[in-house]
Structures are given as C-alpha cells and as structure tokens.
Amino acid sequence: MTLEQSAGETADPQPARPTGILQSVGRALLVLETVAEYRDGVSAKEVAQRLGLTLPTTYHLLSTLIDNGYVVHLHRERRYGLGYRVRLLDQALHRQLAVPADVAVVVRALHERADAAAYYAVYRNDEIVLAHVEDSARRPRIQLLDVGFHRAAHATAFGKVMLAAMEPAVRAQYLAETGLPPITPQTITDADVLESQLAHTREVSIAMELEEFHSGIACLASPVRAAGGVVAAAVAISLPAAEFLTRRWDVERAVRQSATTLSRTLQGRPTRG
C-alpha cells in the first residue's frame, strides 16, 4: 500500500473525528515526503500544488511538522527543508534492519573480492528491503540503493531473486500493488516477460539486470537460503555495465560463493521458538 493510498483510507469509517485525524496524518506524511524530495528546500505554494492541497491547509501541516522537529523553515530562502528529527528515524531504521555481524563480514568480503558495491536484501513482512550495503569511494553504491530501499523489485537483481522465490499468488499480489513502472528504457514492464525471467532465475539461482534500474550500471544477485532451502535473502553487486560484461564470470563466481557462505551462516543458526 502506498502512502497516497494510506492518506485516503481509514481503518474504521466511524466515528468521524478519527477519520479526519487519520487523513491529516496521511497528508502530513505526504508533505514530509515532498519536502524531502527537494535538495534546496521547497515553498509552501509548491507543496500545495504538488499535492493538490489548499495553501492554508499546507501551512497548517508544515507548521505541525515544524513544531515536531521534522521540518524547518528556511527564513532567508522562504522555503522549507527537512528537520533534524528526521535523522532519528533514519538511525532507528538502520538499527531495526541491522544484519548480524557475521552476515556483514561476508558482504564486506564480497565487496572486496568482486571489487564492486555489494548489497544484502531481506524480506520484511511483504516488502523486499535492502538491509546492508558495502561500498567505497572506488566502488560506490547506486545512489538510491541505501539501507531501507524497498521499491522497484522488478528492476533490480536482488529484487528479481526474491520475487522469483515468492509463491505465485503472493508475487501476483505484490506486483499488482507496485506495478512495473519503467525506471530506465531497459526496464522490463511486461508481466509475461518478467515471469519468464523469474522462472530462469529460479532455475539457475542467479539474476542479472543490465541498465534496468540505472543507466550504465549492471547488477547480479543470488539467493541466500535459510533452513529447508527457503530463500530468505539475496546478495548482490553492482558495477558499470561495460566493465561487468568483461568480468561477468569472475563476478558471478564471487556472488555465488558469498550466497553459499551466507546460506550456511543462516542455516547454522538455531530457529526461534
């Protein structure tokens, strides 16, 4: 479910007062997201136009967010930017998604062995979420792919691995909610083509995407299996596409080896009762 959907829905149509409160919360979150999209701040008028809100309502929502520390008013620029309390949410998300130290060690080793940015994604309820990233100045991550990223599974290699492992009905529901939006001209947006690719991914335990998520970048991923062989996560790398094509088999070997090591790590842990 998207934030836009959440803003217009309520858990219970009665009584009227909670409905209005939930709508205001949804609108406030949309305002916060809009403020976050503008690097140099955004005016109240721009927020109102973007979200289809009246200017008085927009000022009210911005004031509420300012009072709670999530937005600041940049007086000189007459614009609004993110408040410093947002950082607490970012830090909390990183803590909640933090992977065990032995998992981080393997992902770090993959980053060094493959000489590529390395990623570890997990299921979080029904979402496919990046939980750990290892990169460097020499091998930076794709800018959008940071801890907490949970969109565009159809266009990322780790997303394809985890989509492929879903039960068909679960995958169909997931894709019905997210859609198959074009991220780049190379993104697969045809459901039948994607299903064919996911079937191949299940068969060979590897997923590759060439410039489907970011022009000029290629990614490769392999499943990480918990007890019983169930796919619990995915490990992936990203490289410039031209370089990836020349190093494909060495990189794939490194990714597969890391997936095997991570699988043994997960399978060696006692299950929670």
N, C-alpha and C positions, 0 to 999 in steps of 0.2 A: 504494500500500500504506500502511496506517495504522500508527502506532506500536503500536497494540494488536495488529495482526497481526504486526508485526515481533517483538514480545515473545514470541510463542508459536511462532515458526518458526526453523529453523536451516538454514544452507546445506548442511550435511552431517550426517546422523544419527550419524556415528561420528567420533571416539571420544566417550565420554560426557562427559568433562571439558569440552571446548569447548562442548558443548551447554548445560551448566549455566552456563558463563560468559556465553554469549550471552543466556540467559534472564535472568540477573542484570543485564546491561547494559540489556536492554529494560525490566525492572522499574524500574531506577534512572531511566531516561528518563521513564517514566510518573510516577514520584514527583516528578521535577523539574517536569514539566508541571502536575501537581496543585498543587504549591506555588505555581507561577506564577499560578494562577487566583484565588488569594485575596489580595486587596489588603492585608489586615491580618494576614496570616500564617495558618497552619493548624496544628492539633495533629497529633501522630503518630496518635492514635486516629482522627481524621477522615480522614487519608490512608489508613490501613489499611482503614477501612470503605468508602471510595470505590473502592479498587482491589481489594478482596477479599483482602487480604494479612493474615497474622498480625502481631500487634504486634511480636514480636521481629524478624521479617524487615523490617518497616517501619523500626524503629530502626536496624537494620544498614545499610539502604540510605541512610537520612538521614545516618548517621554518615559513610558513604563519600562522599556528596556534600558534606558539611561539610569533610571532610579535603581535598577537591579544590577548595574555594572556590566551589562552585555553589549552596550552601545555607548559611544562617546560623541558629543557634539564638537566638531572641529570648528571653533568660532571664527577663526580667521578665514577659513575656506568656505564657511557657511555650508558645510557638508557633514555627513555622519559616517563614522567608522566603527570598527569593532571595538568593544570594550575589553578590558584586561581580564575580566572574569571568564571570558570565553576560554582563556588558556587553561583554567582549572578543568573545564570539560574535556579539553584535548588531553591533558595529562591523565585524567581519570579513564578516558577511553583507552589510552595506551596501557594503563595498569590492568584494565579488565581483559584486554586482548593479549597481554604479555604471554609469550611462549616460555616453556621450561628452558632452563639454561642449556641442557643437552641438545635441544632442538636448535636453539640459536647458534650453538657451536657448529652444527652440521651445515646450516645455511651460510654461515660465515665462511666455512671451508669451501663451499661450492662457489661463492663469490670469488675467492682467491684462485681456486683450481680452474674454473672456467674463464676467469678474467672477464667477468660480466656482473652486472647488477643481479642480485638474487632475491627471490620473494618466497614467502610461505603463506598460503591461504588456507582458511578453515571454514567449516560450516558454523554459523552462529544462528541457531534456530533455522529459519528457512532462507537465510542470506548466505552468500558466498563473500567472505570478507578477508582482506589482507591483514594478517596478524603480525608479520615480521618482514623487515626489509634490510638487506645488507648491500651497501654501495660505497662509492668513494668518489673523489674528485676525478679520477681517471675513468671510472665506470659509474656514472651517476644513474640513479633510477629514472624511469619515466616520471616526469614531474607530478602527474596526477596519482601515480601509484604509490601512495603512502599508507601507513597503518590506518585502518578504518575504511579504506576504499571498498565499496561494495556494489558498484554498478558495472554495466556493460560486460557481463559474463560471456555473452556471445562473441565478444570481440577480443578477449584475452585468452592466452594459452591456459593459464591456471583456471580460468572460468570454464573453458571448454572441458577440461579434465573433470571438473566437479559437476558440471551439467550432465556429462556423459554417465556419471555414476548414479544419478538420481533415478528413482523409479519413474517410468514413463508418465504416469498421471501427475506426479509431483513436478516433473520437469515442464509438462504442458501448462500447469497452473502458474509456475514460476515465470515462464516466458510470456504467458498471457498477461501477466501483471507488468512485466518490464518492457515487453515489446522487443523488436530487433531494430533499433534505430541505427542509421548509418553514422559511424563515428569518423570514418575516412572513406574515400571512394572504394577502398578494398574490403570494407566490412561486409560480411555475409548478412544479408537481410531477408533471404528466402528461407522459410522454415524447413522445407524439404531438403535443401542443400545443407543446412546446418545439421539436420538429423543424420544425413549420410556421413557428414564429417564426424559427428559424435560417435556413430557406430564404429567408424575406423579407429577413433581414439580408444574405445573400449577394447578393440581387438589388439592393438599394438601397444597400449599403455603409454602413449605419448601424444601430445597435442602441440601443434605448431601454428603460429599465425604470422603472416608476413604483411606488415603495414596495415593491419586491420584496425588496430587501436590507435597507433601513432604513425604518421607518415615517416618513412625512413628507418623504422625500428621493427625488429623481429623478436618474437618470444617463443620459448619452448618450455613445456611443462610435463611433469609425470606425476602419477597418483602416489599418495602416501597411504598405506593400508594399516588399519588397526586390527585387532583380534578378529579372526574369521575372514580376513581378506577384505573387510569392508573399507571402502575409500573414505578416509576421514579428513584428508587434507591434500594439498598439491604443492609441489616445489617447482619453481620456475626461474628462468633467467631472461634477461633482455640484452640485446646487442644491436648496433647499427646493422641494418638489413644486409648491406653489401658484405660486411665482414662476417656476419652469421653464415651466409651461403658458402664462404670459403672454409669455415671452421665447423660446419654443421655436425659432422660425425663425432669429432672430439668433444664438442659441447654436449651433444646428446648423451654420450657415454658418461660424462660428468654428472648430468642431471639424473640419469637412471641410477647411477651409483649412489647419489645422495638420497634419492627416493627409497632405495633399498635400505640404506642405513637408517633413515628416519622411520621406515616401517618397522624395522627390528626394534628401534627405540620405543615406539608406541606399543608394540606387541609385548614388550618386556615389562610394561607397567601393570600392576595389579588393577583389576577393574573395581570401580566404586560400587558398593552395595547400596 
